[in-house]
Amino acid sequence: MDHEAPTMTDPGHDLITITRRPDTVFVSGQGAWLTDEGGKRHLDLVQGWAVNSLGHSPALITQALLAQSQRLLNPSPAYYNRPLLDLAGRLVDSSCFDRVFLASSGAEANEGAVKLARRWGSSMRSGANEIIGFEQAFHGRTLAMMSASGKPGWGEIYPPMPGGFVKARLNDIASVERAMTPLTAAVMIEFVQGEAGVVVADPGFVRELRALTAERGVLLIADEVQTGIGRCGHAFAYEHFGIEPDVMTLAKGLGGGVPLAALLCKEAFNCFLPGDQGGTFCGNPLMAAVGLAVVNEVCREEFLAGVRERAAQLSVGLQAVARDHGLLGERGLGLLRALVLPSDVAGEVVAAAQALEPVGLLLNAPRPHLIRLMPALNISAAEMDEGLALLRRALREVLG
Ligand SMILES: *Cc1c(COP(=O)(O)O)cnc(C)c1O
């Protein structure tokens, strides 16, 4: 990353530089739409990176926030509170898991999953502590999660990096077998590698991985931070693959826009001792009340059927766009999809889409040749069509 001197026109000149952002400053959002300070509206197919499952500022969330904020903000994680217990119960009822720990970010939930696997390995597997992850994987930005991730170059940015993380290749079961040692405690997987460019695991590979980990007594940890809570057309993506992980993490869509994450496990792996795990904001009722409202809405079968309908519309629409504009195709699961461009122009397409008039289109480019689409799960059919039409205009501007 190069370091440019801040300019007077850069609205972020007081911020520590962490990434390049457009000059736009957003002031309000409603459903699929965001409005900037100049009053221009943008159709948002990023939604905070698959965070706003119900779109911007849905009444369901604003009401839950208001009601809970007037009742109880935070009694301390040393005490039970009602939304914490209700959300845990709701997650247990709608998943294959028995126990829940609430946290505030995906990286924090994943750290908890690794701690749980190491705690279990030390007591049940004579000290096993290694975690097998996958090349290109993304698990968050704490030091340990940067080690757990498989992003090229991430191992060298902040040395020394935490050890105990080894890598295998997605969809290559032999590479997982080779990586296994008597010290392996767990395998950690994203069923759809989001940051890597929406790379969907083969169902056959996932079933082999489940069988292999069960046979070797190794935990299977599913990082469903991006894929969970309806994003892939099921409450949880593991349902699509017809397997049950031992441990799962959730974040992004769980809070529908607020910082909320969860670590879930089967009873057999409920092995933290008192004091092993915690955090000041873990299980606070304000965020838990929002999570409960989101899960109650999203994990209904009719809602999930709607997600699958919109996903089919988006997939068919993207296939037509790819055909008409000479692109390489589209891929994904549910409403987590990507359009593969013929060259490294994704950044230009994102900029052209946002600059469209009179309304802009917000897109994300996780890789130089790839556009990722993560609309609100309740986007309307008409808004989806409008998004596809705006996407065509942006592609025409860049590709001719
Ligand atoms: C976003 C993401 C994370 C990190 O979540 P944060 O809330 O940013 O810490 C971890 N895993 C996956 C798969 C993600 O998409």
Ligand as a Chemical Component Dictionary entry (heavy atoms), coordinates in Angstrom:
data_LIG
# 
_chem_comp.id                   LIG 
_chem_comp.type                 NON-POLYMER 
_chem_comp.pdbx_formal_charge   0 
_chem_comp.three_letter_code    LIG 
# 
loop_
_chem_comp_atom.comp_id 
_chem_comp_atom.atom_id 
_chem_comp_atom.alt_atom_id 
_chem_comp_atom.type_symbol 
_chem_comp_atom.charge 
_chem_comp_atom.model_Cartn_x 
_chem_comp_atom.model_Cartn_y 
_chem_comp_atom.model_Cartn_z 
_chem_comp_atom.pdbx_ordinal 
LIG C1 C1 C 0 -16.137 -11.321 7.278  1  
LIG C2 C2 C 0 -15.649 -12.675 7.616  2  
LIG C3 C3 C 0 -14.927 -12.939 8.802  3  
LIG C4 C4 C 0 -14.512 -11.838 9.751  4  
LIG O1 O1 O 0 -15.609 -11.252 10.361 5  
LIG P1 P1 P 0 -15.394 -9.848  11.120 6  
LIG O2 O2 O 0 -16.738 -9.564  11.719 7  
LIG O3 O3 O 0 -14.958 -8.861  10.097 8  
LIG O4 O4 O 0 -14.348 -10.071 12.155 9  
LIG C5 C5 C 0 -14.572 -14.234 9.074  10 
LIG N1 N1 N 0 -14.889 -15.242 8.235  11 
LIG C6 C6 C 0 -15.562 -15.033 7.102  12 
LIG C7 C7 C 0 -15.900 -16.190 6.233  13 
LIG C8 C8 C 0 -15.946 -13.745 6.734  14 
LIG O5 O5 O 0 -16.600 -13.526 5.579  15 
# 
loop_
_chem_comp_bond.comp_id 
_chem_comp_bond.atom_id_1 
_chem_comp_bond.atom_id_2 
_chem_comp_bond.value_order 
_chem_comp_bond.pdbx_ordinal 
LIG C1 C2 SING 1  
LIG C2 C3 SING 2  
LIG C2 C8 DOUB 3  
LIG C3 C4 SING 4  
LIG C3 C5 DOUB 5  
LIG C4 O1 SING 6  
LIG O1 P1 SING 7  
LIG P1 O2 DOUB 8  
LIG P1 O3 SING 9  
LIG P1 O4 SING 10 
LIG C5 N1 SING 11 
LIG N1 C6 DOUB 12 
LIG C6 C7 SING 13 
LIG C6 C8 SING 14 
LIG C8 O5 SING 15 
# 
